[in-house]
Amino acid sequence: MDESKGKSSTKAKNKYNAKAYDSLRIIVKKGEKDVISQHAKDRNESINGFVNRAIEETIQRDKDGE
């Protein structure tokens, strides 16, 4: 792959991601990342997919409990 092509495609992806997505950084205790990663893998999800699902389900559960 041409080096300049790789850089331009990465630049395009980064530009799209910045426009289309918000980003969160979470911090967990040592060892928790492995637990989260395994849990997601066991359910055929990415860590990101699992975290998004957990957030959505918790928000819905909280709304239902109001």
Secondary structure, DSSP 8 states (H G I E B T S, - for coil): --HHHHHHHHHHHHHHHHHH---------TTHHHHHHHHHHHTT--HHHHHHHHHHHHHHHHHHT-
